[in-house]
Amino acid sequence: MTTHTPSANDTAQLPAALGMFNLTGRIALITGSSSGIGYAYAAGLLHAGAHVILNGRQADKLKKAAAKIAQESGAPERVHAQDFDVTDEASVHAGIQSIIQQHGRIDVLMNNAGMTFRSPLETFPPEQWRNIMRTNLDSAFYVSQAVVPHMIKSNKGKIINTCSVMSELGRPGTAPYTASKGALKMLTKGMAIDWGKYGIQVNGIGPGYFKTELTQALVNDEKFSSWLVARTPANRWGQVEDLVGAAVFLSSDASNFVTGHILYVDGGVTAAL
């Protein structure tokens, strides 16, 4: 067996390679980022050098999240917040216009707002169906459509949609959520096809089961949690920090020839029966 000792040339090339992931100077908007996965995305992009714009509907909660991430990062000058309702087209356009007026552009858009509701399909409340579709699917369409004209002017941009392992797989009681995330996967591909000619890459991140506020009831369910850990090749729940690498990669120049792809960060769930 031969071994390789790093040379001066190897180490000289390393910073250039790592520089592809550098987000210094980029303006990134992350919807649904007051907590959970969206907050982790924002922290990751912030540490990679980006200016991050947190978004949520609840102004007070958003303000607290922005203050927290600013303190944790030590870079308060690169933390911003814009509250608007991603499920309301008029609110979206007003919010995006405000961001453009303040920052001049949006380089990275992460459509992360999402919700779920569990119920047997035969008794699933129609209003909850509509809520899920508005939050998980319509919002990505509204926000992307509002942001893209500004990306087209720059002839570049990154859009990352938060899909799910349920873009591929289903479970009892989650059919509408699965439908919304399956549709978001295909919307991601459609966006990539239509907007690729403008230098815009559109991809998705498909988280598996992660410990967040929204999944705490499942985490606390010993039977389900034991089943999930046994079902997952990585043999554990995901931690939101596990998503940061994918978020930085898809936001950076390292992914300039990657588009229409869903990157599953699921501990191997979609690879195993």
PADRENDREN-567620 format. One record per residue (C-alpha): residue number from 1; residue in three letters; x, y, z. Coordinates in Angstrom, 2 decimals, padded with zeros to 5 digits. Example, Ala and Ser with C-alpha at 12.3 -4.5 7.8 and 13.67 -1.06 7.14 Angstrom:
2
<nunu num="1" residu="Ala" px="012.30" py="-004.50" pz="007.80"/>
<nunu num="2" residu="Ser" px="013.67" py="-001.06" pz="007.14"/>
end
This chain:
273
<nunu num="1" residu="Met" px="000.00" py="000.00" pz="000.00"/>
<nunu num="2" residu="Thr" px="001.29" py="003.45" pz="-000.90"/>
<nunu num="3" residu="Thr" px="000.73" py="006.52" pz="001.19"/>
<nunu num="4" residu="His" px="000.62" py="010.12" pz="000.10"/>
<nunu num="5" residu="Thr" px="002.22" py="012.91" pz="002.09"/>
<nunu num="6" residu="Pro" px="000.57" py="016.29" pz="001.40"/>
<nunu num="7" residu="Ser" px="002.88" py="018.59" pz="-000.53"/>
<nunu num="8" residu="Ala" px="003.06" py="022.36" pz="-000.54"/>
<nunu num="9" residu="Asn" px="001.19" py="022.28" pz="-003.84"/>
<nunu num="10" residu="Asp" px="-001.64" py="020.25" pz="-002.28"/>
<nunu num="11" residu="Thr" px="-002.09" py="022.68" pz="000.58"/>
<nunu num="12" residu="Ala" px="-001.94" py="025.64" pz="-001.79"/>
<nunu num="13" residu="Gln" px="-004.84" py="024.21" pz="-003.79"/>
<nunu num="14" residu="Leu" px="-006.99" py="023.56" pz="-000.72"/>
<nunu num="15" residu="Pro" px="-007.98" py="027.19" pz="000.02"/>
<nunu num="16" residu="Ala" px="-009.04" py="027.63" pz="-003.62"/>
<nunu num="17" residu="Ala" px="-011.26" py="024.56" pz="-003.39"/>
<nunu num="18" residu="Leu" px="-012.77" py="025.68" pz="-000.10"/>
<nunu num="19" residu="Gly" px="-013.34" py="029.12" pz="-001.60"/>
<nunu num="20" residu="Met" px="-016.04" py="027.65" pz="-003.83"/>
<nunu num="21" residu="Phe" px="-018.16" py="027.31" pz="-000.68"/>
<nunu num="22" residu="Asn" px="-017.52" py="030.88" pz="000.51"/>
<nunu num="23" residu="Leu" px="-020.74" py="032.92" pz="000.69"/>
<nunu num="24" residu="Thr" px="-019.16" py="036.23" pz="001.65"/>
<nunu num="25" residu="Gly" px="-021.23" py="039.09" pz="000.28"/>
<nunu num="26" residu="Arg" px="-024.20" py="036.93" pz="-000.72"/>
<nunu num="27" residu="Ile" px="-027.71" py="038.00" pz="000.31"/>
<nunu num="28" residu="Ala" px="-029.78" py="035.01" pz="001.41"/>
<nunu num="29" residu="Leu" px="-033.50" py="034.94" pz="002.27"/>
<nunu num="30" residu="Ile" px="-034.69" py="031.94" pz="004.27"/>
<nunu num="31" residu="Thr" px="-038.45" py="031.63" pz="004.72"/>
<nunu num="32" residu="Gly" px="-039.83" py="029.98" pz="007.84"/>
<nunu num="33" residu="Ser" px="-036.59" py="030.60" pz="009.70"/>
<nunu num="34" residu="Ser" px="-037.74" py="031.66" pz="013.17"/>
<nunu num="35" residu="Ser" px="-036.93" py="028.18" pz="014.48"/>
<nunu num="36" residu="Gly" px="-036.04" py="024.61" pz="013.57"/>
<nunu num="37" residu="Ile" px="-034.60" py="023.72" pz="010.19"/>
<nunu num="38" residu="Gly" px="-034.92" py="027.24" pz="008.76"/>
<nunu num="39" residu="Tyr" px="-033.03" py="028.71" pz="011.70"/>
<nunu num="40" residu="Ala" px="-030.26" py="026.11" pz="011.20"/>
<nunu num="41" residu="Tyr" px="-030.07" py="026.99" pz="007.50"/>
<nunu num="42" residu="Ala" px="-029.71" py="030.66" pz="008.38"/>
<nunu num="43" residu="Ala" px="-026.98" py="029.99" pz="010.95"/>
<nunu num="44" residu="Gly" px="-025.07" py="027.84" pz="008.47"/>
<nunu num="45" residu="Leu" px="-025.18" py="030.39" pz="005.67"/>
<nunu num="46" residu="Leu" px="-024.28" py="033.15" pz="008.11"/>
<nunu num="47" residu="His" px="-021.17" py="031.29" pz="009.26"/>
<nunu num="48" residu="Ala" px="-020.23" py="030.76" pz="005.60"/>
<nunu num="49" residu="Gly" px="-020.15" py="034.54" pz="005.17"/>
<nunu num="50" residu="Ala" px="-023.61" py="035.42" pz="003.88"/>
<nunu num="51" residu="His" px="-025.95" py="038.18" pz="004.94"/>
<nunu num="52" residu="Val" px="-029.08" py="036.33" pz="006.05"/>
<nunu num="53" residu="Ile" px="-032.65" py="037.59" pz="006.04"/>
<nunu num="54" residu="Leu" px="-034.88" py="035.64" pz="008.39"/>
<nunu num="55" residu="Asn" px="-038.57" py="035.43" pz="007.60"/>
<nunu num="56" residu="Gly" px="-041.73" py="034.43" pz="009.42"/>
<nunu num="57" residu="Arg" px="-045.31" py="035.57" pz="009.93"/>
<nunu num="58" residu="Gln" px="-045.04" py="036.33" pz="013.64"/>
<nunu num="59" residu="Ala" px="-043.08" py="039.56" pz="014.01"/>
<nunu num="60" residu="Asp" px="-042.28" py="039.09" pz="017.71"/>
<nunu num="61" residu="Lys" px="-041.01" py="035.53" pz="017.27"/>
<nunu num="62" residu="Leu" px="-038.98" py="036.60" pz="014.24"/>
<nunu num="63" residu="Lys" px="-037.42" py="039.50" pz="016.12"/>
<nunu num="64" residu="Lys" px="-036.33" py="037.17" pz="018.95"/>
<nunu num="65" residu="Ala" px="-034.86" py="034.68" pz="016.48"/>
<nunu num="66" residu="Ala" px="-032.91" py="037.41" pz="014.70"/>
<nunu num="67" residu="Ala" px="-031.56" py="038.74" pz="018.01"/>
<nunu num="68" residu="Lys" px="-030.54" py="035.22" pz="019.07"/>
<nunu num="69" residu="Ile" px="-028.73" py="034.34" pz="015.86"/>
<nunu num="70" residu="Ala" px="-027.01" py="037.73" pz="015.81"/>
<nunu num="71" residu="Gln" px="-025.68" py="037.16" pz="019.32"/>
<nunu num="72" residu="Glu" px="-024.66" py="033.56" pz="018.67"/>
<nunu num="73" residu="Ser" px="-022.83" py="034.40" pz="015.45"/>
<nunu num="74" residu="Gly" px="-021.09" py="037.55" pz="016.59"/>
<nunu num="75" residu="Ala" px="-022.02" py="039.11" pz="013.25"/>
<nunu num="76" residu="Pro" px="-025.13" py="041.20" pz="013.95"/>
<nunu num="77" residu="Glu" px="-024.44" py="043.45" pz="010.95"/>
<nunu num="78" residu="Arg" px="-025.17" py="040.48" pz="008.67"/>
<nunu num="79" residu="Val" px="-028.47" py="039.46" pz="010.30"/>
<nunu num="80" residu="His" px="-031.73" py="040.92" pz="009.06"/>
<nunu num="81" residu="Ala" px="-035.43" py="040.09" pz="009.35"/>
<nunu num="82" residu="Gln" px="-038.48" py="040.60" pz="007.16"/>
<nunu num="83" residu="Asp" px="-041.88" py="039.47" pz="008.38"/>
<nunu num="84" residu="Phe" px="-044.44" py="038.61" pz="005.71"/>
<nunu num="85" residu="Asp" px="-046.95" py="035.83" pz="005.09"/>
<nunu num="86" residu="Val" px="-045.54" py="033.50" pz="002.43"/>
<nunu num="87" residu="Thr" px="-049.02" py="032.06" pz="001.78"/>
<nunu num="88" residu="Asp" px="-050.40" py="035.44" pz="000.72"/>
<nunu num="89" residu="Glu" px="-049.32" py="036.66" pz="-002.73"/>
<nunu num="90" residu="Ala" px="-049.74" py="040.37" pz="-001.98"/>
<nunu num="91" residu="Ser" px="-047.82" py="040.06" pz="001.30"/>
<nunu num="92" residu="Val" px="-045.02" py="038.20" pz="-000.50"/>
<nunu num="93" residu="His" px="-044.60" py="040.86" pz="-003.17"/>
<nunu num="94" residu="Ala" px="-044.59" py="043.65" pz="-000.59"/>
<nunu num="95" residu="Gly" px="-042.02" py="041.79" pz="001.52"/>
<nunu num="96" residu="Ile" px="-039.71" py="041.05" pz="-001.42"/>
<nunu num="97" residu="Gln" px="-039.94" py="044.63" pz="-002.63"/>
<nunu num="98" residu="Ser" px="-038.91" py="045.84" pz="000.82"/>
<nunu num="99" residu="Ile" px="-035.90" py="043.51" pz="000.80"/>
<nunu num="100" residu="Ile" px="-034.82" py="044.68" pz="-002.65"/>
<nunu num="101" residu="Gln" px="-035.10" py="048.31" pz="-001.57"/>
<nunu num="102" residu="Gln" px="-032.96" py="047.62" pz="001.50"/>
<nunu num="103" residu="His" px="-030.38" py="045.21" pz="000.08"/>
<nunu num="104" residu="Gly" px="-030.50" py="045.68" pz="-003.69"/>
<nunu num="105" residu="Arg" px="-030.83" py="041.98" pz="-004.55"/>
<nunu num="106" residu="Ile" px="-031.41" py="038.44" pz="-003.32"/>
<nunu num="107" residu="Asp" px="-028.70" py="035.96" pz="-004.31"/>
<nunu num="108" residu="Val" px="-030.01" py="032.90" pz="-002.47"/>
<nunu num="109" residu="Leu" px="-033.63" py="031.99" pz="-001.74"/>
<nunu num="110" residu="Met" px="-034.42" py="029.10" pz="000.56"/>
<nunu num="111" residu="Asn" px="-038.11" py="028.22" pz="000.49"/>
<nunu num="112" residu="Asn" px="-038.43" py="026.52" pz="003.85"/>
<nunu num="113" residu="Ala" px="-041.85" py="027.44" pz="005.28"/>
<nunu num="114" residu="Gly" px="-043.82" py="024.30" pz="006.00"/>
<nunu num="115" residu="Met" px="-046.43" py="022.61" pz="008.16"/>
<nunu num="116" residu="Thr" px="-048.11" py="019.26" pz="008.64"/>
<nunu num="117" residu="Phe" px="-051.31" py="017.84" pz="010.11"/>
<nunu num="118" residu="Arg" px="-051.86" py="014.15" pz="010.80"/>
<nunu num="119" residu="Ser" px="-055.24" py="012.48" pz="010.37"/>
<nunu num="120" residu="Pro" px="-056.74" py="009.43" pz="008.65"/>
<nunu num="121" residu="Leu" px="-057.27" py="010.42" pz="005.03"/>
<nunu num="122" residu="Glu" px="-060.96" py="009.49" pz="005.00"/>
<nunu num="123" residu="Thr" px="-061.68" py="012.08" pz="007.71"/>
<nunu num="124" residu="Phe" px="-058.96" py="014.59" pz="006.83"/>
<nunu num="125" residu="Pro" px="-060.32" py="018.15" pz="007.35"/>
<nunu num="126" residu="Pro" px="-060.51" py="019.96" pz="003.98"/>
<nunu num="127" residu="Glu" px="-059.33" py="023.20" pz="005.55"/>
<nunu num="128" residu="Gln" px="-056.18" py="021.48" pz="006.79"/>
<nunu num="129" residu="Trp" px="-055.60" py="020.16" pz="003.27"/>
<nunu num="130" residu="Arg" px="-055.77" py="023.74" pz="002.00"/>
<nunu num="131" residu="Asn" px="-053.49" py="024.98" pz="004.81"/>
<nunu num="132" residu="Ile" px="-050.86" py="022.37" pz="003.96"/>
<nunu num="133" residu="Met" px="-050.95" py="023.14" pz="000.24"/>
<nunu num="134" residu="Arg" px="-050.80" py="026.90" pz="000.83"/>
<nunu num="135" residu="Thr" px="-047.88" py="026.61" pz="003.24"/>
<nunu num="136" residu="Asn" px="-045.81" py="023.85" pz="001.65"/>
<nunu num="137" residu="Leu" px="-046.42" py="024.40" pz="-002.06"/>
<nunu num="138" residu="Asp" px="-048.10" py="027.72" pz="-002.91"/>
<nunu num="139" residu="Ser" px="-045.58" py="029.67" pz="-000.81"/>
<nunu num="140" residu="Ala" px="-042.60" py="028.35" pz="-002.79"/>
<nunu num="141" residu="Phe" px="-044.32" py="029.38" pz="-006.03"/>
<nunu num="142" residu="Tyr" px="-045.26" py="032.86" pz="-004.75"/>
<nunu num="143" residu="Val" px="-041.87" py="033.71" pz="-003.23"/>
<nunu num="144" residu="Ser" px="-039.83" py="032.29" pz="-006.11"/>
<nunu num="145" residu="Gln" px="-041.93" py="034.09" pz="-008.69"/>
<nunu num="146" residu="Ala" px="-041.44" py="037.37" pz="-006.79"/>
<nunu num="147" residu="Val" px="-037.67" py="036.89" pz="-006.43"/>
<nunu num="148" residu="Val" px="-036.76" py="035.48" pz="-009.84"/>
<nunu num="149" residu="Pro" px="-037.14" py="038.71" pz="-011.89"/>
<nunu num="150" residu="His" px="-034.38" py="040.23" pz="-009.76"/>
<nunu num="151" residu="Met" px="-032.18" py="037.14" pz="-010.22"/>
<nunu num="152" residu="Ile" px="-032.76" py="037.29" pz="-013.97"/>
<nunu num="153" residu="Lys" px="-031.40" py="040.85" pz="-014.02"/>
<nunu num="154" residu="Ser" px="-028.23" py="039.57" pz="-012.34"/>
<nunu num="155" residu="Asn" px="-028.12" py="036.48" pz="-014.60"/>
<nunu num="156" residu="Lys" px="-027.49" py="034.29" pz="-011.57"/>
<nunu num="157" residu="Gly" px="-029.17" py="032.98" pz="-008.44"/>
<nunu num="158" residu="Lys" px="-029.75" py="030.00" pz="-006.19"/>
<nunu num="159" residu="Ile" px="-033.15" py="028.68" pz="-005.12"/>
<nunu num="160" residu="Ile" px="-033.36" py="025.81" pz="-002.63"/>
<nunu num="161" residu="Asn" px="-036.71" py="024.28" pz="-001.74"/>
<nunu num="162" residu="Thr" px="-037.15" py="022.22" pz="001.42"/>
<nunu num="163" residu="Cys" px="-038.62" py="018.97" pz="000.19"/>
<nunu num="164" residu="Ser" px="-038.74" py="015.83" pz="002.35"/>
<nunu num="165" residu="Val" px="-038.22" py="012.08" pz="002.37"/>
<nunu num="166" residu="Met" px="-041.99" py="012.22" pz="001.92"/>
<nunu num="167" residu="Ser" px="-041.35" py="013.64" pz="-001.53"/>
<nunu num="168" residu="Glu" px="-040.64" py="009.95" pz="-002.20"/>
<nunu num="169" residu="Leu" px="-042.21" py="007.90" pz="000.60"/>
<nunu num="170" residu="Gly" px="-045.47" py="007.94" pz="002.53"/>
<nunu num="171" residu="Arg" px="-046.76" py="006.97" pz="005.96"/>
<nunu num="172" residu="Pro" px="-050.27" py="006.50" pz="007.36"/>
<nunu num="173" residu="Gly" px="-052.03" py="009.75" pz="008.20"/>
<nunu num="174" residu="Thr" px="-049.74" py="011.97" pz="006.13"/>
<nunu num="175" residu="Ala" px="-051.13" py="011.72" pz="002.58"/>
<nunu num="176" residu="Pro" px="-051.77" py="015.47" pz="002.08"/>
<nunu num="177" residu="Tyr" px="-048.31" py="016.36" pz="003.43"/>
<nunu num="178" residu="Thr" px="-046.79" py="013.71" pz="001.15"/>
<nunu num="179" residu="Ala" px="-048.77" py="015.12" pz="-001.79"/>
<nunu num="180" residu="Ser" px="-047.51" py="018.64" pz="-001.08"/>
<nunu num="181" residu="Lys" px="-043.88" py="017.57" pz="-000.80"/>
<nunu num="182" residu="Gly" px="-044.11" py="015.36" pz="-003.88"/>
<nunu num="183" residu="Ala" px="-045.50" py="018.33" pz="-005.79"/>
<nunu num="184" residu="Leu" px="-042.74" py="020.57" pz="-004.43"/>
<nunu num="185" residu="Lys" px="-040.14" py="018.10" pz="-005.74"/>
<nunu num="186" residu="Met" px="-041.61" py="018.36" pz="-009.23"/>
<nunu num="187" residu="Leu" px="-042.00" py="022.14" pz="-008.96"/>
<nunu num="188" residu="Thr" px="-038.28" py="022.26" pz="-008.13"/>
<nunu num="189" residu="Lys" px="-037.48" py="020.38" pz="-011.33"/>
<nunu num="190" residu="Gly" px="-039.82" py="022.61" pz="-013.34"/>
<nunu num="191" residu="Met" px="-038.20" py="025.76" pz="-011.94"/>
<nunu num="192" residu="Ala" px="-034.76" py="024.37" pz="-012.81"/>
<nunu num="193" residu="Ile" px="-035.85" py="023.74" pz="-016.39"/>
<nunu num="194" residu="Asp" px="-037.51" py="027.12" pz="-016.95"/>
<nunu num="195" residu="Trp" px="-034.92" py="029.28" pz="-015.19"/>
<nunu num="196" residu="Gly" px="-031.67" py="027.50" pz="-016.01"/>
<nunu num="197" residu="Lys" px="-031.16" py="029.70" pz="-019.07"/>
<nunu num="198" residu="Tyr" px="-030.94" py="032.70" pz="-016.74"/>
<nunu num="199" residu="Gly" px="-028.02" py="031.28" pz="-014.78"/>
<nunu num="200" residu="Ile" px="-030.28" py="030.22" pz="-011.90"/>
<nunu num="201" residu="Gln" px="-029.85" py="026.86" pz="-010.19"/>
<nunu num="202" residu="Val" px="-032.90" py="025.40" pz="-008.43"/>
<nunu num="203" residu="Asn" px="-032.51" py="022.39" pz="-006.14"/>
<nunu num="204" residu="Gly" px="-034.16" py="020.81" pz="-003.15"/>
<nunu num="205" residu="Ile" px="-033.04" py="019.49" pz="000.20"/>
<nunu num="206" residu="Gly" px="-034.98" py="016.45" pz="001.39"/>
<nunu num="207" residu="Pro" px="-034.62" py="016.12" pz="005.15"/>
<nunu num="208" residu="Gly" px="-035.41" py="012.83" pz="006.82"/>
<nunu num="209" residu="Tyr" px="-036.68" py="012.74" pz="010.39"/>
<nunu num="210" residu="Phe" px="-035.08" py="015.56" pz="012.38"/>
<nunu num="211" residu="Lys" px="-035.48" py="016.62" pz="015.98"/>
<nunu num="212" residu="Thr" px="-037.34" py="019.94" pz="015.86"/>
<nunu num="213" residu="Glu" px="-040.24" py="021.64" pz="017.61"/>
<nunu num="214" residu="Leu" px="-042.60" py="020.18" pz="014.98"/>
<nunu num="215" residu="Thr" px="-041.45" py="016.59" pz="015.57"/>
<nunu num="216" residu="Gln" px="-041.11" py="016.68" pz="019.34"/>
<nunu num="217" residu="Ala" px="-044.25" py="014.58" pz="019.86"/>
<nunu num="218" residu="Leu" px="-042.75" py="011.87" pz="017.65"/>
<nunu num="219" residu="Val" px="-039.40" py="012.12" pz="019.42"/>
<nunu num="220" residu="Asn" px="-041.22" py="011.61" pz="022.73"/>
<nunu num="221" residu="Asp" px="-043.14" py="008.61" pz="021.34"/>
<nunu num="222" residu="Glu" px="-040.85" py="005.78" pz="022.45"/>
<nunu num="223" residu="Lys" px="-042.43" py="003.22" pz="020.12"/>
<nunu num="224" residu="Phe" px="-042.14" py="005.44" pz="017.05"/>
<nunu num="225" residu="Ser" px="-038.67" py="006.69" pz="017.93"/>
<nunu num="226" residu="Ser" px="-037.36" py="003.15" pz="018.41"/>
<nunu num="227" residu="Trp" px="-038.89" py="002.11" pz="015.08"/>
<nunu num="228" residu="Leu" px="-037.37" py="005.11" pz="013.29"/>
<nunu num="229" residu="Val" px="-033.88" py="004.60" pz="014.67"/>
<nunu num="230" residu="Ala" px="-034.00" py="000.93" pz="013.65"/>
<nunu num="231" residu="Arg" px="-035.37" py="001.91" pz="010.21"/>
<nunu num="232" residu="Thr" px="-032.60" py="004.46" pz="009.57"/>
<nunu num="233" residu="Pro" px="-029.22" py="003.11" pz="008.40"/>
<nunu num="234" residu="Ala" px="-027.44" py="005.89" pz="010.33"/>
<nunu num="235" residu="Asn" px="-029.24" py="004.52" pz="013.43"/>
<nunu num="236" residu="Arg" px="-030.32" py="007.89" pz="014.85"/>
<nunu num="237" residu="Trp" px="-032.57" py="010.92" pz="014.47"/>
<nunu num="238" residu="Gly" px="-031.20" py="013.78" pz="012.41"/>
<nunu num="239" residu="Gln" px="-029.94" py="016.92" pz="014.12"/>
<nunu num="240" residu="Val" px="-030.64" py="020.20" pz="012.31"/>
<nunu num="241" residu="Glu" px="-026.89" py="020.86" pz="012.10"/>
<nunu num="242" residu="Asp" px="-026.69" py="017.86" pz="009.74"/>
<nunu num="243" residu="Leu" px="-028.43" py="019.99" pz="007.10"/>
<nunu num="244" residu="Val" px="-025.96" py="022.87" pz="007.09"/>
<nunu num="245" residu="Gly" px="-023.46" py="021.31" pz="004.68"/>
<nunu num="246" residu="Ala" px="-026.14" py="020.68" pz="002.06"/>
<nunu num="247" residu="Ala" px="-027.48" py="024.22" pz="002.45"/>
<nunu num="248" residu="Val" px="-024.06" py="025.83" pz="002.04"/>
<nunu num="249" residu="Phe" px="-023.20" py="023.60" pz="-000.95"/>
<nunu num="250" residu="Leu" px="-026.40" py="024.37" pz="-002.84"/>
<nunu num="251" residu="Ser" px="-026.07" py="028.10" pz="-002.05"/>
<nunu num="252" residu="Ser" px="-022.47" py="028.33" pz="-003.25"/>
<nunu num="253" residu="Asp" px="-020.47" py="028.30" pz="-006.47"/>
<nunu num="254" residu="Ala" px="-019.62" py="024.67" pz="-005.73"/>
<nunu num="255" residu="Ser" px="-023.07" py="023.75" pz="-007.10"/>
<nunu num="256" residu="Asn" px="-023.04" py="025.92" pz="-010.24"/>
<nunu num="257" residu="Phe" px="-023.67" py="022.91" pz="-012.51"/>
<nunu num="258" residu="Val" px="-026.14" py="021.20" pz="-010.15"/>
<nunu num="259" residu="Thr" px="-029.79" py="021.96" pz="-010.84"/>
<nunu num="260" residu="Gly" px="-033.10" py="020.12" pz="-010.68"/>
<nunu num="261" residu="His" px="-031.66" py="017.81" pz="-008.01"/>
<nunu num="262" residu="Ile" px="-033.13" py="016.79" pz="-004.65"/>
<nunu num="263" residu="Leu" px="-030.38" py="016.16" pz="-002.09"/>
<nunu num="264" residu="Tyr" px="-031.77" py="013.79" pz="000.53"/>
<nunu num="265" residu="Val" px="-030.24" py="014.29" pz="003.96"/>
<nunu num="266" residu="Asp" px="-031.97" py="011.40" pz="005.69"/>
<nunu num="267" residu="Gly" px="-029.41" py="009.05" pz="007.22"/>
<nunu num="268" residu="Gly" px="-030.12" py="006.59" pz="004.42"/>
<nunu num="269" residu="Val" px="-033.91" py="006.23" pz="004.84"/>
<nunu num="270" residu="Thr" px="-034.67" py="006.56" pz="001.12"/>
<nunu num="271" residu="Ala" px="-031.97" py="003.99" pz="000.32"/>
<nunu num="272" residu="Ala" px="-033.35" py="001.18" pz="002.47"/>
<nunu num="273" residu="Leu" px="-036.50" py="-000.90" pz="002.66"/>
end
